Amino acid sequence: MVVVGGGVAGLVAARDLAASGRDVLLLEGSPELGGKLRSAEVAGLTVDVGAEAMLARRPEGIDLARELGVEVVHPTAATSGLWSRGALRDLPRSLMGVPFDLDQLAASGVLSAEGVARAAAEAASEPGDDVSVGDLVGARLGDEIVDRLVEPLLGGVYAGHARHISAAAAVPQLLAMARRGSLLEQASAVPASVAPVFAALPGGMGRLPGLLRDGGGFEVRTSATVRALRRTRSGWALTVGPTTHPETVEAAAVVLATPAAPTARLLGVDVPDAAAELAAIGAASVAVVSLAFRTEDLPDALFERSGFLVPPVEQRTIKASTFSFAKWAWVRDLDPGVVVLRTSLGRHGEEATLQAGDEGLVRVSLADLSAMAGITARPVDSHVQRWGGALPQYAVGHLDRVARIRAAVDGQPGLAVCGAAYDGVGIPAVIGSARRAVASVTRAE
């Protein structure tokens, strides 16, 4: 069997297939495994420059760590913030912008008095089969809560825009609540949970690819771009390598764990219906800027915060900053004299932001951190990680699109697809997607 793509989905699929006794070859087009999980050195400290956490309330990530024999850690008690209306404020507790407590929302100052009053006067509206998250919340609670709460929350996950992201795909529980009745009444009845929302590996999520590969029982080839895929009488043939020296690899079954665009190209000949649907899935490019400062150069108040989000309406360049030194004890323990934080830039359709060189992204990050967090010191080191087309966009109707893709692919024995383009962009969702693909190809044998 062949797995194409060496991100988390591909690595999990390859490992599970190998564990079932099958011979597995994993082909990765880049020189490194890991997809959007990666570590790098900043001021001599190894930190995440890709995804830095996974949802703890979905079981797949925690269960995988247990299978690999590694512990997980949770964020510290540091609180999240949000830059709104000229100040860094506490982030109100909410379900994707729907507040659990209106009094807490008002006290935060995130919204104007008029915005709070509009949210409190929830309007009745009946959502259809699918609607954008922004349109759903805006119709019920007003545009200001969308602009200042929903947008930054969705921007941090999807790097997308609230009025384009599918509620059914991104926040299905919110859509279900809207169909039952008042969002505010149901949100206020949600009990406060003491269970941590996020988890990570000590040393960073960038460790996960290596853990999946080590002892996985499958062969790996990096810098092995798959350029074509075609059906044969006995299975599948893959064209691998540079155009000047192509190689044909044959397999009884293939799992495509690649992003939507390259998957569309590979399926164009034999599964054109799936290819057309995949080609219609947009993607956002983002950049992560990691900055290291001397500990004494940062304001004391920042050590109580895990970071902050920035609504697009504020017209700043960064969309978020994570104070890794305060959020994760393992980062703080690396070197007490140095603190590391990161900024995130880029939203769907706003790629011009990322056209600046690395120095430019560092410069605008520092300008925004100065204005919003009072950080005026110069960093002792920096690192810029660009993620081109990294985050698929779940447009309204995404679930139906995925169903059509899977129906077309399932019609081809020995073929399956998985990854962030289908069932969720987070690590647990991607793991679940990989295991669904494995079940599909093995069931068809």
C-alpha positions as semicolon CSV with decimal commas, in nm:
position;residue;x (nm);y (nm);z (nm)
1;M;0,000;0,000;0,000
2;V;0,108;0,358;-0,062
3;V;0,024;0,664;0,147
4;V;0,082;0,998;-0,022
5;G;0,153;1,284;0,218
6;G;0,364;1,292;0,532
7;G;0,161;1,518;0,756
8;V;-0,023;1,389;1,062
9;A;-0,298;1,227;0,852
10;G;-0,052;1,040;0,631
11;L;0,168;0,931;0,920
12;V;-0,127;0,800;1,122
13;A;-0,268;0,618;0,817
14;A;0,070;0,462;0,738
15;R;0,126;0,356;1,096
16;D;-0,219;0,200;1,129
17;L;-0,189;0,016;0,798
18;A;0,153;-0,118;0,894
19;A;0,021;-0,226;1,233
20;S;-0,240;-0,436;1,051
21;G;0,039;-0,633;0,882
22;R;0,049;-0,456;0,546
23;D;0,360;-0,338;0,364
24;V;0,336;0,040;0,348
25;L;0,535;0,304;0,161
26;L;0,481;0,669;0,255
27;L;0,573;0,928;-0,008
28;E;0,626;1,290;0,096
29;G;0,703;1,558;-0,159
30;S;0,893;1,793;0,073
31;P;1,224;1,718;0,244
32;E;1,055;1,692;0,587
33;L;0,772;1,499;0,743
34;G;0,513;1,663;0,963
35;G;0,298;1,888;0,747
36;K;0,192;2,181;0,964
37;L;0,374;2,043;1,269
38;R;0,728;2,171;1,286
39;S;0,988;2,281;1,540
40;A;1,266;2,535;1,498
41;E;1,532;2,700;1,710
42;V;1,479;3,054;1,835
43;A;1,754;3,195;2,057
44;G;1,881;2,840;2,096
45;L;1,543;2,713;2,220
46;T;1,345;2,453;2,024
47;V;0,982;2,561;1,995
48;D;0,681;2,497;1,775
49;V;0,653;2,710;1,462
50;G;0,340;2,533;1,338
51;A;0,042;2,398;1,528
52;E;0,122;2,416;1,899
53;A;-0,176;2,241;2,059
54;M;-0,463;2,002;2,004
55;L;-0,816;1,994;2,140
56;A;-0,830;1,788;2,457
57;R;-1,209;1,751;2,440
58;R;-1,186;1,531;2,131
59;P;-1,036;1,191;2,218
60;E;-0,830;1,114;1,909
61;G;-0,523;1,322;1,995
62;I;-0,504;1,218;2,360
63;D;-0,562;0,854;2,265
64;L;-0,284;0,868;2,005
65;A;-0,040;1,010;2,257
66;R;-0,131;0,725;2,490
67;E;-0,070;0,473;2,209
68;L;0,272;0,627;2,150
69;G;0,355;0,613;2,519
70;V;0,400;0,987;2,568
71;E;0,242;1,217;2,822
72;V;0,043;1,526;2,740
73;V;0,054;1,862;2,912
74;H;-0,208;2,134;2,940
75;P;-0,184;2,513;2,933
76;T;-0,119;2,706;3,251
77;A;-0,383;2,914;3,423
78;A;-0,281;3,223;3,224
79;T;-0,584;3,397;3,073
80;S;-0,661;3,482;2,712
81;G;-0,710;3,838;2,595
82;L;-0,862;4,025;2,305
83;W;-0,762;4,364;2,166
84;S;-1,081;4,563;2,116
85;R;-1,179;4,928;2,120
86;G;-0,832;5,052;2,204
87;A;-0,740;4,818;2,489
88;L;-0,626;4,466;2,569
89;R;-0,924;4,310;2,744
90;D;-1,019;3,977;2,898
91;L;-1,168;3,736;2,645
92;P;-1,526;3,662;2,753
93;R;-1,624;3,296;2,777
94;S;-1,831;3,199;2,478
95;L;-1,922;2,932;2,227
96;M;-1,771;3,079;1,911
97;G;-1,885;3,426;2,015
98;V;-2,215;3,337;2,181
99;P;-2,154;3,457;2,538
100;F;-2,209;3,229;2,835
101;D;-2,261;3,533;3,059
102;L;-2,392;3,868;2,936
103;D;-2,269;4,046;3,248
104;Q;-1,918;3,917;3,187
105;L;-1,942;4,028;2,823
106;A;-2,047;4,378;2,930
107;A;-1,775;4,402;3,196
108;S;-1,505;4,301;2,949
109;G;-1,555;4,615;2,740
110;V;-1,506;4,413;2,421
111;L;-1,836;4,545;2,285
112;S;-1,989;4,891;2,309
113;A;-2,293;4,940;2,531
114;E;-2,505;4,937;2,216
115;G;-2,346;4,612;2,103
116;V;-2,418;4,445;2,437
117;A;-2,777;4,569;2,431
118;R;-2,826;4,430;2,080
119;A;-2,684;4,093;2,186
120;A;-2,910;4,085;2,492
121;A;-3,214;4,150;2,270
122;E;-3,166;3,825;2,081
123;A;-3,369;3,822;1,762
124;A;-3,557;3,516;1,646
125;S;-3,436;3,358;1,325
126;E;-3,460;3,009;1,181
127;P;-3,137;2,878;1,024
128;G;-3,155;2,658;0,716
129;D;-2,959;2,339;0,653
130;D;-2,639;2,540;0,657
131;V;-2,545;2,903;0,703
132;S;-2,224;3,089;0,771
133;V;-2,121;3,125;1,135
134;G;-2,122;3,504;1,099
135;D;-2,469;3,517;0,945
136;L;-2,607;3,282;1,210
137;V;-2,471;3,477;1,507
138;G;-2,526;3,817;1,345
139;A;-2,894;3,753;1,280
140;R;-2,946;3,651;1,643
141;L;-2,709;3,876;1,837
142;G;-2,601;4,157;1,604
143;D;-2,313;4,249;1,380
144;E;-2,088;4,391;1,651
145;I;-2,056;4,059;1,830
146;V;-1,962;3,902;1,496
147;D;-1,702;4,168;1,422
148;R;-1,540;4,167;1,767
149;L;-1,581;3,811;1,895
150;V;-1,673;3,564;1,622
151;E;-1,424;3,696;1,365
152;P;-1,112;3,672;1,584
153;L;-1,211;3,331;1,720
154;L;-1,268;3,185;1,373
155;G;-0,963;3,366;1,237
156;G;-0,745;3,186;1,486
157;V;-0,867;2,842;1,375
158;Y;-0,941;2,874;1,004
159;A;-0,771;3,201;0,907
160;G;-1,104;3,267;0,738
161;H;-1,396;3,509;0,757
162;A;-1,700;3,451;0,974
163;R;-1,951;3,523;0,701
164;H;-1,794;3,262;0,472
165;I;-1,727;2,972;0,712
166;S;-1,993;2,700;0,736
167;A;-2,163;2,666;1,073
168;A;-2,255;2,304;1,000
169;A;-1,890;2,216;0,935
170;A;-1,710;2,441;1,182
171;V;-1,949;2,475;1,479
172;P;-2,226;2,217;1,439
173;Q;-2,329;2,247;1,804
174;L;-2,405;2,616;1,749
175;L;-2,631;2,536;1,456
176;A;-2,809;2,268;1,660
177;M;-2,863;2,518;1,943
178;A;-3,009;2,774;1,702
179;R;-3,261;2,519;1,579
180;R;-3,371;2,444;1,936
181;G;-3,431;2,804;2,041
182;S;-3,251;3,090;2,214
183;L;-2,873;3,085;2,186
184;L;-2,831;3,300;2,496
185;E;-3,056;3,086;2,715
186;Q;-2,879;2,765;2,614
187;A;-2,532;2,916;2,647
188;S;-2,607;3,051;2,996
189;A;-2,708;2,700;3,105
190;V;-2,376;2,545;3,001
191;P;-2,193;2,454;3,323
192;A;-1,843;2,591;3,376
193;S;-1,598;2,316;3,293
194;V;-1,276;2,253;3,479
195;A;-1,150;2,015;3,211
196;P;-0,872;2,166;2,998
197;V;-0,967;2,262;2,646
198;F;-0,623;2,210;2,493
199;A;-0,332;1,971;2,528
200;A;0,016;1,940;2,384
201;L;0,329;1,728;2,408
202;P;0,605;1,846;2,640
203;G;0,870;1,978;2,406
204;G;0,608;2,076;2,150
205;M;0,369;1,925;1,898
206;G;0,660;1,928;1,652
207;R;0,771;1,606;1,821
208;L;0,466;1,414;1,699
209;P;0,580;1,338;1,341
210;G;0,900;1,175;1,464
211;L;0,711;0,974;1,722
212;L;0,473;0,847;1,456
213;R;0,754;0,752;1,223
214;D;0,982;0,587;1,480
215;G;0,891;0,223;1,512
216;G;0,595;0,272;1,280
217;G;0,690;-0,023;1,063
218;F;0,654;0,158;0,730
219;E;0,899;0,285;0,470
220;V;0,935;0,660;0,418
221;R;1,062;0,849;0,115
222;T;1,088;1,227;0,137
223;S;1,145;1,467;-0,154
224;A;0,932;1,221;-0,349
225;T;0,664;1,424;-0,523
226;V;0,376;1,222;-0,666
227;R;0,294;1,379;-1,001
228;A;0,026;1,148;-1,136
229;L;-0,206;0,869;-1,028
230;R;-0,387;0,630;-1,258
231;R;-0,596;0,316;-1,226
232;T;-0,443;-0,015;-1,345
233;R;-0,591;-0,363;-1,374
234;S;-0,440;-0,466;-1,041
235;G;-0,461;-0,141;-0,849
236;W;-0,289;0,193;-0,892
237;A;0,024;0,335;-1,055
238;L;0,188;0,649;-0,919
239;T;0,434;0,863;-1,110
240;V;0,695;0,980;-0,862
241;G;0,992;1,215;-0,875
242;P;1,114;1,493;-1,103
243;T;0,984;1,522;-1,458
244;T;1,335;1,454;-1,586
245;H;1,360;1,118;-1,404
246;P;1,008;0,992;-1,331
247;E;0,955;0,660;-1,156
248;T;0,647;0,441;-1,151
249;V;0,536;0,294;-0,818
250;E;0,257;0,037;-0,822
251;A;0,025;-0,032;-0,531
252;A;-0,284;-0,235;-0,457
253;A;-0,427;0,055;-0,257
254;V;-0,354;0,425;-0,214
255;V;-0,442;0,670;0,062
256;L;-0,415;1,035;-0,045
257;A;-0,333;1,239;0,266
258;T;-0,254;1,555;0,071
259;P;-0,420;1,901;0,071
260;A;-0,725;1,960;-0,145
261;A;-0,547;2,117;-0,445
262;P;-0,283;1,845;-0,506
263;T;-0,541;1,576;-0,433
264;A;-0,763;1,728;-0,701
265;R;-0,479;1,713;-0,953
266;L;-0,406;1,349;-0,874
267;L;-0,772;1,247;-0,909
268;G;-0,838;1,447;-1,225
269;V;-0,822;1,149;-1,465
270;D;-0,988;0,863;-1,279
271;V;-1,216;1,044;-1,031
272;P;-1,303;1,372;-1,205
273;D;-1,615;1,440;-0,997
274;A;-1,415;1,430;-0,673
275;A;-1,137;1,634;-0,834
276;A;-1,379;1,912;-0,929
277;E;-1,519;1,929;-0,575
278;L;-1,172;1,932;-0,419
279;A;-1,055;2,206;-0,654
280;A;-1,338;2,426;-0,524
281;I;-1,208;2,417;-0,164
282;G;-1,021;2,739;-0,095
283;A;-0,714;2,768;0,126
284;A;-0,562;3,044;0,339
285;S;-0,193;3,119;0,371
286;V;-0,055;3,225;0,708
287;A;0,276;3,305;0,874
288;V;0,396;3,244;1,229
289;V;0,657;3,488;1,362
290;S;0,843;3,362;1,671
291;L;1,022;3,622;1,882
292;A;1,261;3,575;2,176
293;F;1,314;3,849;2,436
294;R;1,513;3,880;2,753
295;T;1,280;3,803;3,043
296;E;1,337;4,136;3,215
297;D;1,239;4,326;2,900
298;L;0,874;4,222;2,907
299;P;0,602;4,392;3,116
300;D;0,515;4,189;3,424
301;A;0,144;4,186;3,338
302;L;0,207;3,974;3,029
303;F;0,319;3,679;3,241
304;E;-0,044;3,637;3,349
305;R;-0,174;3,618;2,993
306;S;-0,155;3,331;2,743
307;G;-0,189;3,574;2,453
308;F;-0,457;3,769;2,271
309;L;-0,670;3,777;1,957
310;V;-0,724;4,073;1,726
311;P;-1,050;4,134;1,534
312;P;-1,008;4,234;1,168
313;V;-1,218;4,543;1,238
314;E;-0,925;4,681;1,440
315;Q;-0,722;4,699;1,117
316;R;-0,399;4,574;1,272
317;T;-0,160;4,344;1,084
318;I;-0,132;4,054;1,327
319;K;-0,445;3,852;1,401
320;A;-0,319;3,696;1,724
321;S;-0,024;3,657;1,956
322;T;0,052;3,356;2,173
323;F;0,265;3,419;2,481
324;S;0,421;3,073;2,472
325;F;0,633;3,148;2,781
326;A;0,317;3,206;2,986
327;K;0,088;2,953;2,819
328;W;0,316;2,649;2,839
329;A;0,526;2,565;3,144
330;W;0,764;2,357;2,931
331;V;0,849;2,661;2,717
332;R;0,911;2,877;3,023
333;D;1,140;2,610;3,170
334;L;1,368;2,601;2,864
335;D;1,562;2,911;2,975
336;P;1,441;3,135;3,261
337;G;1,635;3,426;3,113
338;V;1,461;3,414;2,774
339;V;1,093;3,426;2,684
340;V;0,945;3,320;2,352
341;L;0,618;3,439;2,203
342;R;0,469;3,426;1,856
343;T;0,241;3,624;1,631
344;S;0,012;3,496;1,359
345;L;-0,058;3,680;1,034
346;G;-0,274;3,611;0,730
347;R;-0,640;3,549;0,649
348;H;-0,810;3,402;0,346
349;G;-0,807;3,645;0,057
350;E;-0,556;3,874;0,230
351;E;-0,234;3,725;0,100
352;A;-0,091;4,072;0,036
353;T;-0,006;4,088;0,405
354;L;0,238;3,804;0,356
355;Q;0,413;3,955;0,054
356;A;0,654;4,137;0,285
357;G;0,992;3,974;0,348
358;D;1,074;3,806;0,676
359;E;1,220;4,126;0,819
360;G;0,901;4,308;0,726
361;L;0,682;4,054;0,906
362;V;0,900;4,083;1,215
363;R;0,881;4,462;1,196
364;V;0,500;4,479;1,173
365;S;0,468;4,219;1,448
366;L;0,684;4,429;1,678
367;A;0,487;4,742;1,595
368;D;0,158;4,573;1,682
369;L;0,300;4,417;1,998
370;S;0,421;4,758;2,108
371;A;0,082;4,918;2,051
372;M;-0,129;4,640;2,199
373;A;0,088;4,469;2,462
374;G;0,341;4,736;2,559
375;I;0,639;4,535;2,433
376;T;0,897;4,793;2,325
377;A;1,219;4,591;2,358
378;R;1,410;4,452;2,064
379;P;1,404;4,073;2,035
380;V;1,725;3,877;2,081
381;D;1,620;3,644;1,798
382;S;1,334;3,580;1,558
383;H;1,207;3,315;1,321
384;V;0,948;3,340;1,043
385;Q;0,760;3,031;0,929
386;R;0,537;3,066;0,626
387;W;0,253;2,823;0,563
388;G;0,133;2,868;0,205
389;G;-0,220;2,745;0,142
390;A;-0,213;2,570;0,479
391;L;-0,569;2,610;0,605
392;P;-0,864;2,480;0,401
393;Q;-1,173;2,698;0,401
394;Y;-1,499;2,531;0,500
395;A;-1,749;2,729;0,293
396;V;-2,124;2,700;0,341
397;G;-2,222;2,359;0,205
398;H;-1,886;2,202;0,294
399;L;-2,037;1,888;0,449
400;D;-2,235;1,816;0,134
401;R;-1,923;1,871;-0,073
402;V;-1,725;1,625;0,139
403;A;-2,005;1,369;0,106
404;R;-1,990;1,401;-0,273
405;I;-1,611;1,365;-0,269
406;R;-1,625;1,051;-0,057
407;A;-1,905;0,901;-0,267
408;A;-1,695;0,942;-0,580
409;V;-1,377;0,811;-0,417
410;D;-1,556;0,516;-0,257
411;G;-1,653;0,408;-0,606
412;Q;-1,286;0,335;-0,672
413;P;-1,173;0,022;-0,482
414;G;-0,842;0,063;-0,302
415;L;-0,857;0,443;-0,283
416;A;-0,924;0,675;0,011
417;V;-0,863;1,039;0,103
418;C;-0,797;1,206;0,437
419;G;-0,657;1,521;0,593
420;A;-0,762;1,867;0,706
421;A;-0,978;1,935;0,400
422;Y;-1,262;1,710;0,514
423;D;-1,375;1,674;0,873
424;G;-1,191;1,944;1,069
425;V;-0,859;2,128;1,065
426;G;-0,746;2,038;1,417
427;I;-0,511;1,752;1,500
428;P;-0,775;1,522;1,656
429;A;-1,007;1,569;1,357
430;V;-0,724;1,492;1,115
431;I;-0,637;1,177;1,308
432;G;-1,001;1,071;1,287
433;S;-1,000;1,140;0,914
434;A;-0,692;0,920;0,867
435;R;-0,847;0,632;1,058
436;R;-1,164;0,658;0,853
437;A;-0,954;0,631;0,537
438;V;-0,771;0,326;0,670
439;A;-1,101;0,157;0,750
440;S;-1,223;0,235;0,399
441;V;-0,930;0,084;0,208
442;T;-0,899;-0,221;0,432
443;R;-1,273;-0,293;0,420
444;A;-1,261;-0,294;0,041
445;E;-0,993;-0,566;0,024
